[in-house]
Amino acid sequence: MSSNIISQIYIVPGLPHILLAHEKSPAWQSLYDSYSKLRQEIENNNEADLILYFSTQWLSVIGYMFQADPNPEWLHVDQNWYDFGSMPYNFKVDTSFSEAYSQEVSKLGHNVKLINYKGFPIDTGTIVAQKLLNPNNKFPASMVSCNMYSEKDESIEIGQAAAEALKNQGKKAIIVLVSSLSNRYHIKDIDPKEDEISSAKDNEWNLKILELLAEGRLEDVSQCTREFSRQANADMNGKGLWWLSGLCGQTNNFQGKVYDYQPVWGTGAALISLTPTFTPIDTTDNINQDNLDPQVKPSNQIFSSRAPEPVGAYAHAKKVGNLLFLAGIGPRERGTKTIPGVTLDKQGKIIDYDIEIQTRSVIENVKIILEDSGSSFEKIIDVQVFLTDMEKDFKKFNEVYKEYFSKTQPTRTTVSITALPTPIAVEFKIIAEA
Amino acid sequence: MIKGQIVAGVLAPHPPHLVYAENPPQNEPKSECGWETLRWAYERCRKNILAKKPDVLLVHSPHWQTIVGHHFLGLDEFKGLSVDPIFPHLFRYNYNVKIDVELSLSIANEAKEMGLITKIMKNPDFRVDYGTITTLHLINPAWDIPAVAISSNNSPYYFSNEVGQKQMMILGQATKAAIEKSGKRAVLLASNSLSHRHFTKEATIPEDMSAEHIYNHAQYLWDMEILKMMRQGRSQQALDTLSEFIDMASAEV
């Protein structure tokens, strides 16, 4: 699960202006200063084992590449901005993780290549980010390429493979997506002091994306990335955002913070952090209001990455004061259409069901959501139970219920209803202490 | 001074596979050959080109992509190790290219006067792109003819093929004017593929020719159509068709 494998997530721009020419423009200087804040966070991070980079500027064609040179060293010059100077680098790479990650990607059927060639050109984006975030190689890095032909599903599964590799290696990573937002450059020389986002529409879309990220809604960003790309020429069609979402469990369960948003030669450059969290978050102080659209409204919604996906526009839980209100919780399991204890025909109609199995599954889901909300099963105050067949199911349901609740005995109301939205026979509604 | 002239123009693509398969001493990886018909074509082309005794080879490479205007290498010499970012297992090549800076500056000035933005790249640490190196190697493996290396402006990606094509026509006119003023015999090398959709998987042995073919039949048909026009000297028709060809065949721009 993401919280065990991810220490922190950053989305950063990878243009050399910020590293080499920040003094030329107030916007670039602001980004440089904001990078310093992230660098400080990383210097204070004592739990991560590595930094994992995905840069939209490292393009691959044949499958995916993984940096596997333990100590890549070179003098890099950007193909466009060479006048800003050269970028010497000497990085420390976690080759063991790169190998593990490549194996996970290989299992998905993609060609993989471990890169260990003297002089292999590390891309400008990765170099800029690494030099600004991890200049002294406090953490070893791992780097994966961005396949130029990949689409949404593939990008997500490449992210998921990273999560699997971290889990298998028992490592915790700082995840860095090196990507601009809108990626439309000025195509003429500009006075850097007057740099601005190249179009009002791009700017508007960037602000929309930042609004979501400030609320930690990474999965929502992933869902609208295709439109973002169409409307605002998102960097590499937003592949990096999909990758990030896949790695992070495709949830909105993050504490978001936008450190900065500025133009770099017309493109949208933002520095954002996302902290994986399963505890209710008060995000009112998380946004640098100087740099962000005033419409941003933090929320106290909780989306568990383990509980079954909501079937409508609702959160798994919501915290108000010191109380936690859970949505109606059924027996479904996350990531599958199979419902424990339910047998359906080809048309999706119920052939048979087992109320005991369903009840146990409901209670396990309740436990998960409470844990992911920072609460616990023992803190349940009130339970409302909805049964679709009281006469037939109450007895067996009540026996299972007793197994779990005999110690704590929260208040309970049990009602019979005609139907539930999915083919299930039981649903719980819970109020608990946060 | 004698008026300079363009003695030849070549569509000279840059698959690093050809250099790899040729096993030149500059390249570290070695192969068991492959892509023979293309390499034979390059051998014939090389023979014809060198027989014209050019003073300079001008390469326009899509792998030096620039955002603001058209850029030119602007120092007398660039040398180093080129490692292909896509096919590093095939192409790790030690290069040493001499630049005709005088002609580079002249073309840049002509283009500027015609309304294009031009820039001269003078950072000595700059690594020359593998497209330029591959094409230069395949045309002149002795590396004894100075070159002019020109970047590929990204405008087709930001606007349209037509915008890119319009700029390239002006760049071509500026190049011609500068060559004529230089008194030199010049060969133009367009380092471009035709259709440019890659496989995303690779055979275990990269030079296994049983796995090689054009990505799909529609692209093949478009490639053949353009080649037919070129073979018959219908260059204006090829230009008129170019924008559609680029879209339909995912051609390299």
Interface residues (C-beta under 8 A of the other chain):
Chain A: W58 L59 S60 V61 I62 G63 L75 H76 V77 Q79 N80 Y82 D83 G85 S86 H110 N111 K113 I115 Y117 K118 G119 F120 P121 D123 N147 Y149 R184 Y185 H186 I187 K188 D189 N233 W265
Chain B: W64 Q65 T66 I67 V68 G69 L81 V83 P85 I86 F87 P88 H89 R92 I117 M121 N123 D125 F126 R127 D129 S151 N154 S155 Y158 H198 F199 T200 K201 E202
